[in-house]
Amino acid sequence: QETLDFNSILNGKNVFALTVNGDSMIDSCIADGDQVLMEQVRDPSSLKNGTVVSAMVPGAGTTLKHFYREGSLVRLEAANAAYEPIELNAEEVQIQGKLVAVWRKA
């Protein structure tokens, strides 16, 4: 038996939780109903391509996707082949956070 200590994750960082709706990230082991812990992103230009982010997309709300920056464009890519990537100008996307942990209730 082990005890998980989340103090190092939660203390001193701007961390928030979201509930996952849908199956767009299922191939990254993030399922409908999971809770995800996200760390606030202050500088989106520092994100590495492939990072899982929560992003505010105009007309669609918040989405959880893999982040890719290509010049002045941002591509938000699902981890499910049934979904097309979302491609937008970087200034149209508000990156809210990057994935820290996934919590699934048994």
Salt bridges, closest charged atoms under 4 A:
ASP34 OD2 - ARG104 NH2 2.73
GLU70 OE2 - ARG75 NH1 2.19
GLU77 OE1 - ARG75 NE 2.78
